[in-house]
Amino acid sequence: MKTGAGSYRGIVHLREVGAEPESDDPHETEIDFALEDQARDAARALASKLLKEQES
């Protein structure tokens, strides 16, 4: 997602399979990034971390 300041922030939306679209639980990366690719990579890392936390 592009912020108002012209930087990018990674956002991950988690929800159970078959759940309603409105039931997602959005999580944002802690910092903003200058490049969209950096924000995307950070969002992927955040998604992996969140899924591992749910498994344990």
BAVEX-57340 format. One record per residue (C-alpha): residue number from 1; x, y, z. Coordinates in nm, 2 decimals. Layout:
REM BAVEX-57340
<pt num="NUM" xx="X" yy="Y" zz="Z"/>
...
END
This chain:
REM BAVEX-57340
<pt num="1" xx="0.00" yy="0.00" zz="0.00"/>
<pt num="2" xx="0.13" yy="0.35" zz="-0.09"/>
<pt num="3" xx="0.12" yy="0.59" zz="0.20"/>
<pt num="4" xx="0.03" yy="0.96" zz="0.18"/>
<pt num="5" xx="0.40" yy="1.04" zz="0.22"/>
<pt num="6" xx="0.49" yy="0.85" zz="-0.10"/>
<pt num="7" xx="0.64" yy="0.55" zz="0.08"/>
<pt num="8" xx="0.51" yy="0.20" zz="0.09"/>
<pt num="9" xx="0.39" yy="-0.02" zz="0.38"/>
<pt num="10" xx="0.33" yy="-0.40" zz="0.37"/>
<pt num="11" xx="-0.01" yy="-0.52" zz="0.48"/>
<pt num="12" xx="-0.12" yy="-0.88" zz="0.55"/>
<pt num="13" xx="-0.48" yy="-0.98" zz="0.58"/>
<pt num="14" xx="-0.54" yy="-1.31" zz="0.76"/>
<pt num="15" xx="-0.87" yy="-1.50" zz="0.77"/>
<pt num="16" xx="-0.97" yy="-1.86" zz="0.79"/>
<pt num="17" xx="-1.05" yy="-2.05" zz="0.47"/>
<pt num="18" xx="-1.42" yy="-2.01" zz="0.40"/>
<pt num="19" xx="-1.46" yy="-1.71" zz="0.64"/>
<pt num="20" xx="-1.64" yy="-1.40" zz="0.54"/>
<pt num="21" xx="-1.42" yy="-1.14" zz="0.36"/>
<pt num="22" xx="-1.50" yy="-0.88" zz="0.64"/>
<pt num="23" xx="-1.36" yy="-1.12" zz="0.90"/>
<pt num="24" xx="-1.00" yy="-1.06" zz="0.81"/>
<pt num="25" xx="-0.74" yy="-0.94" zz="1.06"/>
<pt num="26" xx="-0.51" yy="-0.69" zz="0.89"/>
<pt num="27" xx="-0.15" yy="-0.66" zz="1.01"/>
<pt num="28" xx="0.10" yy="-0.39" zz="0.89"/>
<pt num="29" xx="0.47" yy="-0.39" zz="0.87"/>
<pt num="30" xx="0.63" yy="-0.19" zz="1.14"/>
<pt num="31" xx="0.81" yy="0.05" zz="0.91"/>
<pt num="32" xx="0.75" yy="0.22" zz="0.57"/>
<pt num="33" xx="0.97" yy="0.15" zz="0.27"/>
<pt num="34" xx="1.10" yy="0.36" zz="-0.02"/>
<pt num="35" xx="1.02" yy="0.09" zz="-0.28"/>
<pt num="36" xx="0.71" yy="-0.12" zz="-0.34"/>
<pt num="37" xx="0.93" yy="-0.44" zz="-0.37"/>
<pt num="38" xx="1.07" yy="-0.38" zz="-0.02"/>
<pt num="39" xx="0.72" yy="-0.35" zz="0.13"/>
<pt num="40" xx="0.61" yy="-0.66" zz="-0.06"/>
<pt num="41" xx="0.90" yy="-0.86" zz="0.07"/>
<pt num="42" xx="0.84" yy="-0.74" zz="0.43"/>
<pt num="43" xx="0.47" yy="-0.83" zz="0.40"/>
<pt num="44" xx="0.57" yy="-1.19" zz="0.29"/>
<pt num="45" xx="0.80" yy="-1.22" zz="0.58"/>
<pt num="46" xx="0.53" yy="-1.09" zz="0.82"/>
<pt num="47" xx="0.28" yy="-1.34" zz="0.67"/>
<pt num="48" xx="0.52" yy="-1.63" zz="0.73"/>
<pt num="49" xx="0.58" yy="-1.52" zz="1.09"/>
<pt num="50" xx="0.21" yy="-1.48" zz="1.16"/>
<pt num="51" xx="0.13" yy="-1.82" zz="1.01"/>
<pt num="52" xx="0.40" yy="-1.99" zz="1.21"/>
<pt num="53" xx="0.27" yy="-1.82" zz="1.53"/>
<pt num="54" xx="-0.08" yy="-1.96" zz="1.46"/>
<pt num="55" xx="0.06" yy="-2.31" zz="1.41"/>
<pt num="56" xx="0.21" yy="-2.32" zz="1.75"/>
END
